Amino acid sequence: MPPTAAALGLNLNTTIGALLLGGLVSAMLYGITSTQTAVYYQREHGDRLLVKGVVLILWLLDSFDMALICHILYWYLINNYGNPLSLAVPVWSIILHVLVTSLTQFVVRAMFAWRVWCFSRGNWIPATVISVVNTAELVTAVVITIKCFHTTFVGLQRLDALVFLEFGTGFSGDCLVALCLCYFLHTSRTGLRRTESMINILMAYVINTGLFTALTSSVSLILFAVKSDNFIYVAVYFQLSKLYVNAYLAMLNARDKIRERSNDVVSIHLSHLSNSRTGAAQSGAASQGVRSGLSFAKDDQMLSIRVDTEINESMDSSSASPSSYRGKDVERSFIP
């Protein structure tokens, strides 16, 4: 008869209990991932085939990761029920989970690195730095996965350097992505109300998603360093890949809302238009692509005009301002 958990000094709340709670939260996040994936494919975004393929790959990776988590729970809670000695050795699915998580992070960061390259107008330096850090994190995860097949949970202490390196490169990659995107978004400011509103919303999305994933990764690392004799850090680590996938899908699905929130109505007094008739004759080519809603108020004679970005595309090179083109570049680079 195997010894009991109490005889071995094991706390089931921080071992099996932590695994169970982590698995339940992961199942909830996987449901959100599946919902966001379905919403993405139901809408017509006009995305290129690469983006659509990446969304499918991320959902498949997350589905496989959820299957691994289910096997982990079944192995420790059912197959080895009443056998606390099984908690000393990591099952193959928990080892493979490390690799799947790193692979998911690699794909998501690679897509954000591509966004950085688009924003920087072909500047390869920031995108290359992010890619190198991203690749280093994946390679470290592969090494850890291989070594974990021949060790116990206690033996993970001998892999401290590799574990810290993996978490460190992952944290650095998240911070680099957030900083680069915020920097290039900031430099894309044009002074136009529509562009400014869009940039502010995008920066909020980037900061919130980047900091949240980096914070979760940091918490898992701290728990591993402080309390490596329990599975609380494993339960937190369960959520990492799903947080990355949901952050990326949320950005893709929020694009329509961002467009709506960034649209502004500009009010122009009729008296300000008295001198514009002469210029209007010279800019006839610019008026062909304008979609505007006009409404007259009899009392104050105010003219409300909603101008879409087609106005920038229909202007000729002599009348279009550089700021209007930069505003359009922001939308095309981040919201294709």
FENTA-V591954 format. One record per residue. N is the residue number from 1. D_CENTER is the distance of its C-alpha to the mean C-alpha in Angstrom with 1 decimal. Layout:
n:N d_center:D_CENTER
n:N d_center:D_CENTER
This chain:
n:1 d_center:48.6
n:2 d_center:45.3
n:3 d_center:45.2
n:4 d_center:43.4
n:5 d_center:40.2
n:6 d_center:42.5
n:7 d_center:44.8
n:8 d_center:42.0
n:9 d_center:40.6
n:10 d_center:37.3
n:11 d_center:35.5
n:12 d_center:34.1
n:13 d_center:32.0
n:14 d_center:29.9
n:15 d_center:30.0
n:16 d_center:30.2
n:17 d_center:29.3
n:18 d_center:26.0
n:19 d_center:25.1
n:20 d_center:26.0
n:21 d_center:24.0
n:22 d_center:20.9
n:23 d_center:21.5
n:24 d_center:22.0
n:25 d_center:18.7
n:26 d_center:16.9
n:27 d_center:18.9
n:28 d_center:17.8
n:29 d_center:14.1
n:30 d_center:15.0
n:31 d_center:16.9
n:32 d_center:14.0
n:33 d_center:12.1
n:34 d_center:15.4
n:35 d_center:15.9
n:36 d_center:12.7
n:37 d_center:13.6
n:38 d_center:17.2
n:39 d_center:16.4
n:40 d_center:14.5
n:41 d_center:17.6
n:42 d_center:20.0
n:43 d_center:19.1
n:44 d_center:20.3
n:45 d_center:17.7
n:46 d_center:19.6
n:47 d_center:16.8
n:48 d_center:18.2
n:49 d_center:18.9
n:50 d_center:16.5
n:51 d_center:13.4
n:52 d_center:15.3
n:53 d_center:16.2
n:54 d_center:12.7
n:55 d_center:11.8
n:56 d_center:15.1
n:57 d_center:14.7
n:58 d_center:11.6
n:59 d_center:13.6
n:60 d_center:16.6
n:61 d_center:15.2
n:62 d_center:14.1
n:63 d_center:17.5
n:64 d_center:19.3
n:65 d_center:17.6
n:66 d_center:18.8
n:67 d_center:22.2
n:68 d_center:22.4
n:69 d_center:21.8
n:70 d_center:24.6
n:71 d_center:26.8
n:72 d_center:26.3
n:73 d_center:27.4
n:74 d_center:30.2
n:75 d_center:31.5
n:76 d_center:31.8
n:77 d_center:32.7
n:78 d_center:35.0
n:79 d_center:36.2
n:80 d_center:36.8
n:81 d_center:37.8
n:82 d_center:40.3
n:83 d_center:39.7
n:84 d_center:37.9
n:85 d_center:38.6
n:86 d_center:35.9
n:87 d_center:33.3
n:88 d_center:34.4
n:89 d_center:33.1
n:90 d_center:29.5
n:91 d_center:29.6
n:92 d_center:28.2
n:93 d_center:25.3
n:94 d_center:23.9
n:95 d_center:24.3
n:96 d_center:22.6
n:97 d_center:19.7
n:98 d_center:18.9
n:99 d_center:18.8
n:100 d_center:16.6
n:101 d_center:14.0
n:102 d_center:14.2
n:103 d_center:14.2
n:104 d_center:11.0
n:105 d_center:9.3
n:106 d_center:11.4
n:107 d_center:10.4
n:108 d_center:6.6
n:109 d_center:7.9
n:110 d_center:10.7
n:111 d_center:9.1
n:112 d_center:7.7
n:113 d_center:11.3
n:114 d_center:12.8
n:115 d_center:11.5
n:116 d_center:13.1
n:117 d_center:16.1
n:118 d_center:16.5
n:119 d_center:16.4
n:120 d_center:18.8
n:121 d_center:21.1
n:122 d_center:21.5
n:123 d_center:21.6
n:124 d_center:21.0
n:125 d_center:21.2
n:126 d_center:17.8
n:127 d_center:16.1
n:128 d_center:18.7
n:129 d_center:18.2
n:130 d_center:14.5
n:131 d_center:15.6
n:132 d_center:18.5
n:133 d_center:16.7
n:134 d_center:14.2
n:135 d_center:17.4
n:136 d_center:19.3
n:137 d_center:16.9
n:138 d_center:17.3
n:139 d_center:21.0
n:140 d_center:21.5
n:141 d_center:20.0
n:142 d_center:22.4
n:143 d_center:25.3
n:144 d_center:24.6
n:145 d_center:24.5
n:146 d_center:27.8
n:147 d_center:29.4
n:148 d_center:28.5
n:149 d_center:30.5
n:150 d_center:33.6
n:151 d_center:33.1
n:152 d_center:33.0
n:153 d_center:30.7
n:154 d_center:33.2
n:155 d_center:33.1
n:156 d_center:29.4
n:157 d_center:30.8
n:158 d_center:32.1
n:159 d_center:28.7
n:160 d_center:27.5
n:161 d_center:27.1
n:162 d_center:24.8
n:163 d_center:22.7
n:164 d_center:22.4
n:165 d_center:21.6
n:166 d_center:18.8
n:167 d_center:17.2
n:168 d_center:18.1
n:169 d_center:16.6
n:170 d_center:13.3
n:171 d_center:13.5
n:172 d_center:14.8
n:173 d_center:12.1
n:174 d_center:9.3
n:175 d_center:12.0
n:176 d_center:13.0
n:177 d_center:9.9
n:178 d_center:9.8
n:179 d_center:13.6
n:180 d_center:14.0
n:181 d_center:11.9
n:182 d_center:13.8
n:183 d_center:17.0
n:184 d_center:17.0
n:185 d_center:16.1
n:186 d_center:19.0
n:187 d_center:21.3
n:188 d_center:20.8
n:189 d_center:22.4
n:190 d_center:25.6
n:191 d_center:27.3
n:192 d_center:26.9
n:193 d_center:26.0
n:194 d_center:23.7
n:195 d_center:21.7
n:196 d_center:21.7
n:197 d_center:20.4
n:198 d_center:17.5
n:199 d_center:16.6
n:200 d_center:16.8
n:201 d_center:14.5
n:202 d_center:11.8
n:203 d_center:12.4
n:204 d_center:12.2
n:205 d_center:8.7
n:206 d_center:7.6
n:207 d_center:9.9
n:208 d_center:9.3
n:209 d_center:5.8
n:210 d_center:6.8
n:211 d_center:10.2
n:212 d_center:9.6
n:213 d_center:8.3
n:214 d_center:11.0
n:215 d_center:13.4
n:216 d_center:13.3
n:217 d_center:13.9
n:218 d_center:16.6
n:219 d_center:18.3
n:220 d_center:18.5
n:221 d_center:20.1
n:222 d_center:22.4
n:223 d_center:23.6
n:224 d_center:24.3
n:225 d_center:26.3
n:226 d_center:28.2
n:227 d_center:28.6
n:228 d_center:28.4
n:229 d_center:31.3
n:230 d_center:29.3
n:231 d_center:26.2
n:232 d_center:24.2
n:233 d_center:21.9
n:234 d_center:21.6
n:235 d_center:20.7
n:236 d_center:17.8
n:237 d_center:16.7
n:238 d_center:16.7
n:239 d_center:13.7
n:240 d_center:11.3
n:241 d_center:10.5
n:242 d_center:10.1
n:243 d_center:7.8
n:244 d_center:5.3
n:245 d_center:6.5
n:246 d_center:6.7
n:247 d_center:3.5
n:248 d_center:3.4
n:249 d_center:7.0
n:250 d_center:7.4
n:251 d_center:6.7
n:252 d_center:9.1
n:253 d_center:11.4
n:254 d_center:11.7
n:255 d_center:13.2
n:256 d_center:16.7
n:257 d_center:16.7
n:258 d_center:15.6
n:259 d_center:18.5
n:260 d_center:20.9
n:261 d_center:20.3
n:262 d_center:20.7
n:263 d_center:24.1
n:264 d_center:27.0
n:265 d_center:30.7
n:266 d_center:33.0
n:267 d_center:36.6
n:268 d_center:39.4
n:269 d_center:43.0
n:270 d_center:45.5
n:271 d_center:47.6
n:272 d_center:45.0
n:273 d_center:45.2
n:274 d_center:49.0
n:275 d_center:48.6
n:276 d_center:45.8
n:277 d_center:48.1
n:278 d_center:49.3
n:279 d_center:45.8
n:280 d_center:44.8
n:281 d_center:47.3
n:282 d_center:45.9
n:283 d_center:42.4
n:284 d_center:43.1
n:285 d_center:40.7
n:286 d_center:37.8
n:287 d_center:38.8
n:288 d_center:38.5
n:289 d_center:34.8
n:290 d_center:34.4
n:291 d_center:33.4
n:292 d_center:34.5
n:293 d_center:35.7
n:294 d_center:39.0
n:295 d_center:40.6
n:296 d_center:43.8
n:297 d_center:44.9
n:298 d_center:48.7
n:299 d_center:49.2
n:300 d_center:47.0
n:301 d_center:46.6
n:302 d_center:42.9
n:303 d_center:40.9
n:304 d_center:37.3
n:305 d_center:35.4
n:306 d_center:31.9
n:307 d_center:31.0
n:308 d_center:28.2
n:309 d_center:26.7
n:310 d_center:29.3
n:311 d_center:31.7
n:312 d_center:30.1
n:313 d_center:30.4
n:314 d_center:34.0
n:315 d_center:35.2
n:316 d_center:37.2
n:317 d_center:36.5
n:318 d_center:39.2
n:319 d_center:37.8
n:320 d_center:34.0
n:321 d_center:32.6
n:322 d_center:30.1
n:323 d_center:27.9
n:324 d_center:27.7
n:325 d_center:26.5
n:326 d_center:23.8
n:327 d_center:22.6
n:328 d_center:22.5
n:329 d_center:20.7
n:330 d_center:17.8
n:331 d_center:17.5
n:332 d_center:18.0
n:333 d_center:15.6
n:334 d_center:12.4
n:335 d_center:13.8
n:336 d_center:15.9
